[in-house]
Amino acid sequence: MHLCIIFSHLIRYHINILLRKLRDYKINKSVIFWIESFLCYRKQRVKINGCFSDWVSVLSGIPQETILGPLLFIIYMSDLPEICKQSVNVVLFADDAKLYKYVINDDDHLQLL
């Protein structure tokens, strides 16, 4: 599964971690509040044959095809290599992450369990 899809589902539960990281980066409080609203307080409706449904709250995910989504993903994932350095190798590129470990002997494969 692509990590952006995973991120969109996790963000609802990990919004406080992301907001803390934004504060650590010294992002303006008004911008942080706007980002929280962008992620948490959205509503949507559909239009079929000219008729609109009622507005409903969006409980998970981030808006797709936005510039902000991948940027927030990068901020959220930025410390992953440091967190994982004892157990696996991590490569981050744009909105993707690769976690891997070389298995050279029997002891190595046991560490993956």
C-alpha positions in Angstrom: 0.0 0.0 0.0 1.4 3.4 -0.9 2.4 5.3 2.2 0.4 8.4 1.3 -2.8 6.3 1.6 -1.6 4.9 4.9 -0.8 8.4 6.0 -4.2 9.7 5.1 -5.8 7.1 7.4 -3.3 7.5 10.3 -3.5 11.3 10.3 -6.8 11.3 12.1 -5.2 9.5 15.0 -1.8 11.1 14.9 -2.8 14.8 14.3 -1.2 15.8 17.6 2.1 14.4 16.6 2.0 16.3 13.3 1.0 19.5 15.1 3.8 19.1 17.6 6.3 18.7 14.8 4.9 21.9 13.1 5.4 23.8 16.4 8.9 22.4 16.7 9.6 23.8 13.2 8.4 27.2 14.6 5.4 27.4 12.2 3.1 30.3 13.0 0.3 29.3 15.4 -2.4 30.6 13.0 -1.0 28.4 10.2 -1.0 25.4 12.5 -4.6 26.1 13.4 -5.5 26.4 9.7 -3.7 23.1 9.0 -5.6 21.4 11.9 -8.9 22.7 10.4 -7.9 21.6 7.0 -7.3 18.0 8.3 -9.9 17.6 11.0 -13.0 19.7 10.4 -14.0 19.1 6.8 -17.4 18.3 5.4 -18.4 17.0 2.0 -21.4 16.3 -0.1 -22.2 14.9 -3.5 -24.2 16.1 -6.5 -26.2 13.6 -8.6 -28.4 14.7 -11.4 -28.3 18.3 -10.1 -29.4 17.3 -6.6 -27.0 17.8 -3.6 -26.8 15.4 -0.7 -26.7 16.7 2.9 -23.3 17.8 4.2 -21.5 15.1 6.3 -18.3 15.2 8.3 -15.2 13.6 6.8 -13.7 11.4 9.5 -10.4 10.4 8.0 -8.0 11.0 5.2 -6.5 14.2 3.7 -7.8 15.9 0.6 -6.2 14.3 -2.4 -4.4 16.2 -5.2 -3.3 19.0 -2.8 0.1 20.5 -2.4 -0.3 20.5 1.3 -0.9 16.8 1.7 2.6 15.6 0.5 4.3 18.4 2.4 2.6 17.3 5.7 3.5 13.7 4.9 7.1 14.6 4.6 7.1 16.5 7.9 5.3 13.7 9.6 7.8 11.0 8.3 10.9 13.1 8.6 12.1 11.4 11.8 11.4 7.9 10.6 15.1 7.1 9.7 16.2 8.2 13.2 13.5 6.1 14.9 14.2 3.0 12.9 18.0 3.2 12.6 18.7 0.4 15.1 16.4 -2.1 13.4 16.0 -1.4 9.6 17.4 0.9 6.9 15.1 3.7 5.7 15.2 5.6 2.5 12.8 8.6 2.1 12.1 10.1 -1.3 9.4 12.7 -1.9 6.2 11.0 -0.6 7.5 7.5 -0.5 9.5 5.5 2.1 11.4 2.2 1.7 12.3 0.2 4.8 14.6 -2.8 4.4 17.1 -4.9 6.2 19.9 -7.1 4.9 19.5 -10.8 5.9 23.0 -12.3 5.9 22.7 -15.0 8.5 20.1 -16.9 10.7 20.2 -14.3 13.4 19.3 -11.5 11.0 16.1 -13.1 9.9 15.0 -13.6 13.6 15.3 -9.8 14.1 12.6 -9.3 11.6 10.0 -11.2 13.5 
